Amino acid sequence: MAMTVPATRLGRATLSRLPAESRPAVRPGEAKAGVLHLGLGAFFRAHQAVYIEAAMAARGGDWGIVAVAPRSRDVLEALRAQDHLYSVVTLDASAERTRVLGALNDTVHAASDPAAVVALLADPAIRVVTLTVTEKAYAPDAAVPRLLIDGLVARARADSGPITVLSCDNLPSNGVVLGKLLAGMIPDAQREWFDSSVRCPSSMVDRIVPATTAATLAAAERCLGARDLAAVAGEPFRQWVIENSFAGAHPDWAAGGAVLTGDVTPWEHLKLRALNGVHSALAYLGALAGCESIADAIALPGMTDLLRRYVATEVAASMTPPDGVTVVDYGDAALERFANARLGHRCLQVAMDGTQKLPQRALSVLNTVAEPTLATLILAAWARFAEGAGDAGQALPLDDPRAAEVRADLSTEGLFGPGGVLEVPDPARRRMIEAWRTALATHGAADVVRTAVK
């Protein structure tokens, strides 16, 4: 019987043995560190790091990344064992491609070594800070803003020069939110320096990055001929729109494929409402109907027609898109992306943190347009999901920072009335939500989706 030879672990020593098309676009460690990234999750590794590496490959510059893991050490330890190399598996519907990234210079664990993060923020070589820390981290008492303030104070005292702090989280006007948060926390002694030396541009990020699974790691190993325990997966599409407002030097993101603009707002409204809002609708309706993945949910009879109607009528009426872009075409492209079964994006993963996401994704439509017929269905599906069981009695976990508040009063008035966790001021619209909740409870999500658009 032939013995199976274990694959070599990915690292700098194995790069020369990788297929040419899978090798990094930049030589690992050749560029000095110039970017500090807070958050070591899969999205950063499949998105911002890809753009920064592409920018260095196109225009050079010392923009190597030091990435900070706020709490968990799992990914950090895997990366350290691989000389900070990892790969991105592109989940194309018809092909399998994997490429190793070489832009990551080092990693830091914030929980055990916050002083190292502060020292990096004070280092004049670091000129850009990027963040993917999720919506719930943007609170004055959260660990990330406190760490940023400590680092900015140290930078001001060291006179280390200007710095750009760039949010990449799914918040409307995320740079404005971050800038106001930091401005409200900075000590008076550093106020003048902060006002003149710190910029917080807004940005809009887009790429579907499902959770890493054993299948992800197996795909990376097939393509590389080496084991990569830090591999991530992503769809072929990616986009990064960045406000052109920087404190000083920065990577040539445009050369790396990003869009620089004077106003990110139309782009973020388009993405949050026509893509993220549709994603949430698929997650909640799909989970209720017993669908495991987003691709399964979009395959439900009537789902595509329902979501196309929602985008073409309610979403389109709620916003003005960027020049040269139509809401309907953008929405159709989003639906095609969601139908990619290779992504394996789980409904329960997308359904997390609804109280943090739905105000931007669905309430922004529901409370704006004249006839929010389908926006109210999305909120009703979330409320039904929050009850904890699907249409066949399957358990539906409510993974949400406000879960206790949600479950304290699951009535429509409790959830959406005055003082509710997702407030809908108009009583008529709350009645629409209640009617959809009744329909979902009586007929089930699959039947409601099938008959909602006639």
C-alpha positions, -999 to 999 in steps of 0.1 A, spaced: 0 0 0 14 34 -10 20 58 19 6 93 18 33 119 21 22 149 43 23 182 24 49 207 35 37 236 56 35 269 37 65 292 46 92 312 29 113 281 24 85 266 3 78 296 -20 101 285 -47 82 252 -50 48 268 -55 32 271 -89 43 304 -105 7 317 -106 3 311 -69 34 330 -57 31 364 -40 30 395 -61 57 411 -39 87 395 -22 78 388 14 96 411 39 111 433 12 90 463 19 92 478 54 61 481 75 40 512 67 4 500 75 -10 489 108 -42 469 106 -65 463 135 -84 431 131 -69 398 118 -101 383 104 -108 366 71 -122 397 54 -90 418 60 -69 390 46 -90 385 15 -96 422 9 -75 451 22 -43 430 22 -49 420 -14 -53 457 -24 -22 468 -5 -1 441 -20 -14 450 -55 -6 486 -49 30 477 -39 33 454 -69 22 482 -92 40 513 -76 63 500 -49 67 517 -15 72 506 21 36 495 28 41 461 45 14 454 70 16 447 107 -18 431 117 -32 432 152 -54 404 165 -76 420 192 -83 388 212 -81 354 196 -47 339 190 -56 311 166 -51 329 133 -21 348 147 -3 316 157 -11 299 123 4 329 105 35 330 127 42 294 120 41 302 82 64 333 82 32 354 80 23 339 46 -12 327 37 -33 322 6 -66 334 -8 -87 308 -26 -109 324 -52 -142 306 -54 -150 311 -90 -181 291 -102 -160 272 -128 -124 273 -116 -103 271 -85 -74 296 -81 -52 302 -50 -25 328 -45 -2 334 -16 0 369 -1 33 384 9 22 418 22 20 408 59 52 416 77 42 408 113 14 402 138 7 415 173 -17 402 200 -34 433 215 -50 416 245 -16 403 258 6 431 245 -12 464 241 20 483 246 33 469 213 3 483 195 8 517 211 44 516 201 35 509 165 10 537 164 37 560 176 62 547 151 68 573 123 72 545 98 35 537 103 16 562 83 -18 544 77 -40 525 101 -68 504 87 -96 488 107 -120 458 103 -133 454 138 -171 451 131 -198 477 139 -200 469 176 -164 480 183 -172 517 175 -182 527 211 -162 549 234 -159 521 260 -147 495 235 -112 482 235 -102 494 200 -109 531 203 -92 532 237 -61 515 221 -62 540 192 -63 569 216 -34 556 236 -14 552 204 -23 586 190 -14 603 223 20 585 222 24 595 185 17 632 193 42 632 222 69 616 200 61 641 171 60 611 147 41 629 120 6 627 105 -14 595 102 -45 583 84 -69 561 103 -91 544 77 -123 525 87 -132 495 65 -163 485 85 -199 484 72 -210 516 89 -226 546 70 -200 574 69 -176 551 88 -148 577 86 -170 604 101 -182 581 128 -146 571 137 -133 607 135 -160 620 158 -154 591 182 -117 597 184 -121 635 186 -144 631 216 -118 609 234 -85 627 226 -71 646 256 -71 684 254 -33 684 254 -33 666 221 -63 683 205 -44 707 183 -21 679 170 -51 656 164 -70 683 144 -40 690 121 -23 655 119 -51 629 118 -75 621 90 -103 595 91 -115 591 55 -146 570 48 -145 539 27 -168 512 13 -156 476 10 -171 447 -8 -162 411 -12 -181 380 0 -157 362 22 -173 330 37 -159 314 69 -128 292 64 -137 255 64 -119 223 59 -128 225 23 -111 259 21 -79 244 35 -81 214 12 -85 237 -19 -55 257 -9 -34 226 -5 -45 212 -38 -34 244 -56 -2 250 -36 11 216 -29 16 229 6 -6 231 38 -19 265 46 -37 266 79 -44 304 76 -60 302 41 -91 322 34 -117 321 6 -134 348 -14 -156 354 -44 -140 367 -76 -156 401 -72 -140 427 -49 -143 465 -46 -129 492 -23 -140 528 -26 -119 552 -5 -125 589 2 -95 608 -12 -86 626 21 -54 615 37 -31 629 63 1 621 45 17 593 24 -4 562 16 -3 532 -7 -12 539 -43 -46 522 -39 -58 533 -73 -29 514 -89 -40 484 -68 -76 486 -82 -94 507 -56 -116 537 -65 -107 571 -50 -136 595 -47 -145 628 -31 -177 613 -17 -182 577 -6 -218 582 5 -236 571 -27 -214 540 -30 -220 530 6 -258 535 4 -258 514 -28 -239 486 -12 -256 487 22 -291 487 8 -289 468 -26 -263 442 -15 -261 439 23 -298 445 28 -306 418 2 -280 395 19 -299 399 52 -332 392 36 -318 360 22 -303 350 55 -335 355 76 -360 342 51 -337 313 41 -329 303 77 -367 302 85 -372 280 55 -345 256 65 -319 267 40 -283 261 50 -266 285 26 -273 318 9 -272 300 -25 -299 276 -12 -320 306 -1 -318 324 -34 -329 292 -51 -363 292 -33 -391 296 -58 -400 333 -61 -370 346 -42 -352 362 -71 -383 379 -83 -391 392 -48 -356 406 -43 -355 422 -78 -388 439 -71 -374 451 -38 -343 466 -53 -360 481 -84 -388 498 -63 -380 504 -27 -341 505 -27 -340 526 -59 -365 551 -44 -344 554 -12 -312 567 -27 -293 584 -56 -266 560 -69 -230 570 -79 -227 585 -114 -227 559 -141 -243 532 -119 -279 520 -119 -294 505 -88 -312 478 -108 -280 466 -126 -261 467 -93 -288 446 -77 -289 421 -105 -251 417 -102 -255 411 -65 -280 384 -70 -257 366 -94 -229 368 -69 -252 354 -41 -261 324 -64 -225 312 -64 -229 279 -46 -192 275 -42 -191 303 -16 -210 282 9 -220 313 28 -242 301 56 -274 319 64 -267 318 101 -233 335 96 -250 364 77 -278 366 102 -255 375 131 -256 409 147 -289 419 132 -295 449 155 -262 463 144 -267 458 107 -303 462 99 -306 500 107 -282 507 77 -294 478 55 -332 478 58 -345 505 82 -328 531 60 -352 520 32 -382 512 54 -383 546 71 -376 565 38 -398 553 10 -435 558 5 -445 521 2 -420 499 21 -439 467 13 -409 444 11 -387 463 35 -412 455 62 -411 418 52 -373 418 59 -378 432 94 -406 408 100 -384 379 89 -357 391 114 -383 393 142 -395 358 134 -359 346 133 -354 362 168 -381 340 182 -356 312 180 -372 285 158 -376 280 120 -407 268 102 -398 232 107 -390 238 144 -352 239 139 -333 260 164 -321 294 152 -295 310 175 -297 347 180 -260 357 179 -264 394 187 -249 418 212 -284 430 221 -300 395 223 -312 400 258 -330 432 250 -345 416 219 -358 386 238 -371 407 266 -401 417 245 -405 399 211 -438 416 202 -438 439 172 -444 469 195 -416 458 218 -391 454 189 -401 483 166 -422 507 187 -410 538 206 -378 528 224 -376 495 206 -343 480 196 -351 487 159 -374 517 161 -400 522 133 -417 556 141 -447 551 118 -475 529 134 -488 520 100 -454 505 90 -453 486 123 -487 472 114 -472 461 80 -445 443 99 -470 426 121 -490 414 91 -459 399 76 -450 382 109 -485 367 110 -481 354 74 -447 340 81 -459 322 112 -490 309 95 -477 298 61 -439 296 65 -412 316 48 -410 295 16 -447 300 9 -446 337 17 -416 342 -7 -433 322 -34 -465 343 -33 -452 377 -23 -447 390 -58 -475 384 -83 
